[in-house]
Amino acid sequence: MKKATILQFFHWYYPDGGKLWPEATERASALAEMGITAVWLPPPYKGASGGYSVGYDSYDLFDLGEFEQKGSRATKYGDKEELLKAVNTLKENGLEVYLDVVLNHKIGADETEQIQVSRVDPDDRNIISSEVIEARAYTRFTFPGRKNTYSEYIWDFHSFNGVDYLEEPREEGIFKIVNDYTDDGWGDEVDSENGNYDYLMGANIEFRNPAVMEELKRWVTWLMETVPSDGFRLDAVKHIPAWFFKQWLDHARGTVQRDLFTVAEYWSHDLATLQNYLELVDDKLMLFDAPLHLNFHHASQQGKAFDLSKIFVDTLTEADAEHSVTLVANHDTQPLQALETPVEPWFKPLAYCLILLREQGVPCIFYPDLFGASYRDKGHDGKMCRIEMPAIREIPLLIRARQRFANGQQTDYFDAPDCIAFVREGTAEEPGCIVVLSNSAENSKSIELGEKLANKQYQDYLGIRQEIVVTDEQGKAVFPVNASSVSVWVLKEFMGKE
């Protein structure tokens, strides 16, 4: 059985024009052959910006590129037929498919409503003004292009607990909606940043409304029947009550009568916060290891000043690997995005070795790191700039190496701040590897592999080092690594054998 390896098959600046679903179809066979086991697809439904929407401005969950809404029939990634073809082709090639689910908010309402709201202190959302304002706001979603197909539910102000814009009087800010479900303020079991981080953007969904809960359960049942997917990536869960996803996931899994792989984006660099959330959801899902990603960012920025031996300290992967999905980058952390914390190109091969070749965590590869990306957007100075994200040459090799050589017991040599190593001992049936990393000068590690591996020849699978390393009579050898680099040493007899 292949080792779980996820590919995030998009990035924030992926080109418009319905190209992604056909590309997924075209690449399916090659991805499977490379060693990818699952593909995470972007939100497949219609966003408020129609054919230009990355997918996180959720408008109509039931429009998978089927209806003329928001200026287009297709989504940015293609139409419904192309989506289904992509998903089916991926699955025919043995790949699982995970869909991105954005349930925190809706944007692009079709009509305004007369509502009552109270102003909220954006720095402490628990401070809610006692003054109630009569206002008109965009809170009514009727989906006129869909004409009640699949669902007749109308989202109105009872379905939301907050907005960030009033049409009359024209005002921006954070406003708590007054309705039957908001007397107790914001929802519970959310992140405590800004006092209470229930509100994020747009028309913020009120999960305490039983009709909302039933509609979102009805939707996921329909989605599972319509798109034969295998799991979810859940967006912005720090803003959504944990109790909601406990119920929603139980319903989804009960609908299909099987487990559904689920990883949630709770973007916090505090390990205790992540552990608390996992406890709240009864460990029913996995989380991205944001603390580890931050360590990768710092390591790439600081170079030899960063202590590599502490790369996993206070990370979810170290504390609870069974619930950790590891990553080097994603669409939010890439340059010019909201959570921009890029990992410098020189360090990416090292970081990917640390998530792909070790026992702990399920690794997730980012599309631009595998295929490259180039895009333009406004920089931090307000001027347009071009970003180049080159494909990392070593990643296809490392994905293959994960399937071929990341076997057996793991032994760490995290005994120096500038050079670390780990050994996968292999099994009776499968070979192992020796991984050596340096963040400063050329270096080496003395490794004792035991008499079973005495007088064996090793080569660098990545081709960075050209020499052959030979173990002595006790199975001991010194394995070198270039400056600011990584080498993956494997038995010479397995080189070139796929």
Order of alpha helices (4+ residues) and beta strands (2+ residues): beta-alpha-beta-beta-beta-alpha-beta-beta-beta-beta-beta-beta-beta-alpha-beta-alpha-beta-alpha-beta-alpha-alpha-beta-alpha-beta-alpha-beta-beta-alpha-beta-beta-beta-beta-beta-beta-beta-beta
